[in-house]
Amino acid sequence: MRIIAGLARGLPLAAPRSNGVRPTADRTRQAIFSALGERVPGATVLDLYAGTGALGLEAASRGAAIALMKVNDRVHGLLRVTKLYSVFAVYDDEASAVAGLKQQTAG
């Protein structure tokens, strides 16, 4: 698995060895972001169940203004090594992430 396009193109993403995490496949992410097209740059994106961080990282790589993620320590470490760290708001639980989304999108 890797980031498909944008600033972090080619960045490898390692899936955790757990039956509870099913990363979004490259082909699926490519289809999602192709459908979204020009809506991604400048957007606020919520990756609520960021097991690998693939969706949030892909959005940030493609120009999302901010990506809100509920992440684990492994994904948090991955964010630090990318050029994209400044666009992320990282949360420890779902309620905080949703509250962060509401705050970011409030008029």
C-alpha positions as CSV (number, residue, x, y, z in Angstrom):
1,M,0.0,0.0,0.0
2,R,1.1,3.5,-0.8
3,I,-0.1,7.1,-1.3
4,I,-1.2,7.3,-4.9
5,A,-0.9,11.0,-5.8
6,G,0.1,14.4,-4.7
7,L,2.9,15.6,-2.4
8,A,3.4,12.3,-0.7
9,R,3.1,10.2,-3.8
10,G,4.7,6.8,-3.3
11,L,4.9,7.0,0.5
12,P,4.6,3.4,1.7
13,L,1.9,2.5,4.2
14,A,2.2,-0.6,6.3
15,A,-1.0,-2.2,7.4
16,P,-1.1,-3.4,11.0
17,R,-1.1,-7.1,11.6
18,S,-4.6,-7.3,13.0
19,N,-7.8,-8.9,11.8
20,G,-9.6,-5.7,13.0
21,V,-8.0,-3.4,10.5
22,R,-8.9,-3.6,6.8
23,P,-7.0,-0.8,4.9
24,T,-8.7,0.9,2.0
25,A,-7.0,-0.6,-1.1
26,D,-5.1,1.6,-3.6
27,R,-7.6,1.0,-6.3
28,T,-10.5,1.9,-4.1
29,R,-8.8,5.1,-2.9
30,Q,-8.0,6.0,-6.5
31,A,-11.7,5.6,-7.4
32,I,-12.8,7.7,-4.5
33,F,-10.5,10.6,-5.1
34,S,-11.0,10.5,-8.9
35,A,-14.8,10.9,-8.2
36,L,-14.1,13.7,-5.8
37,G,-11.8,15.4,-8.3
38,E,-11.3,19.1,-7.6
39,R,-13.4,19.1,-4.4
40,V,-10.3,17.8,-2.4
41,P,-7.9,20.8,-2.6
42,G,-8.8,23.1,0.3
43,A,-11.3,20.7,1.8
44,T,-11.8,19.6,5.4
45,V,-11.6,15.8,5.6
46,L,-12.5,13.4,8.5
47,D,-10.8,10.0,8.5
48,L,-12.6,8.8,11.7
49,Y,-11.3,5.2,11.7
50,A,-7.7,5.8,10.5
51,G,-6.2,2.3,11.0
52,T,-3.4,3.0,8.5
53,G,-4.2,6.6,7.9
54,A,-4.5,5.9,4.1
55,L,-7.6,8.0,3.4
56,G,-6.5,11.0,5.5
57,L,-3.0,10.9,4.2
58,E,-4.2,10.6,0.6
59,A,-6.5,13.6,1.0
60,A,-3.7,15.7,2.6
61,S,-1.3,14.7,-0.2
62,R,-3.9,15.9,-2.7
63,G,-4.3,19.3,-1.1
64,A,-6.9,19.0,1.6
65,A,-6.6,22.0,3.9
66,I,-7.0,19.9,7.0
67,A,-7.5,16.3,7.7
68,L,-8.9,15.2,11.1
69,M,-8.0,11.7,12.1
70,K,-8.5,9.4,15.1
71,V,-5.2,7.6,15.0
72,N,-3.0,5.2,16.9
73,D,0.7,5.7,17.8
74,R,2.0,4.0,14.6
75,V,0.0,6.3,12.3
76,H,0.9,9.3,14.4
77,G,4.6,8.4,13.9
78,L,4.0,8.1,10.1
79,L,2.5,11.6,10.0
80,R,5.6,13.0,11.6
81,V,7.9,11.8,8.7
82,T,5.7,13.2,6.0
83,K,5.7,16.8,4.7
84,L,2.0,16.8,5.5
85,Y,2.0,16.9,9.3
86,S,1.0,20.5,9.5
87,V,-2.5,19.8,7.9
88,F,-3.5,17.2,10.4
89,A,-5.5,17.5,13.6
90,V,-5.1,14.2,15.5
91,Y,-7.6,12.9,18.0
92,D,-7.6,10.1,20.5
93,D,-11.3,9.2,20.4
94,E,-14.3,9.5,18.0
95,A,-16.2,12.1,20.0
96,S,-13.2,14.5,19.9
97,A,-12.7,14.0,16.2
98,V,-16.4,14.7,15.4
99,A,-16.3,17.8,17.7
100,G,-13.1,18.9,15.8
101,L,-14.9,18.5,12.5
102,K,-17.9,20.6,13.7
103,Q,-15.5,23.3,14.9
104,Q,-13.6,23.4,11.6
105,T,-16.7,23.6,9.5
106,A,-18.6,26.1,11.7
107,G,-19.5,29.1,9.7
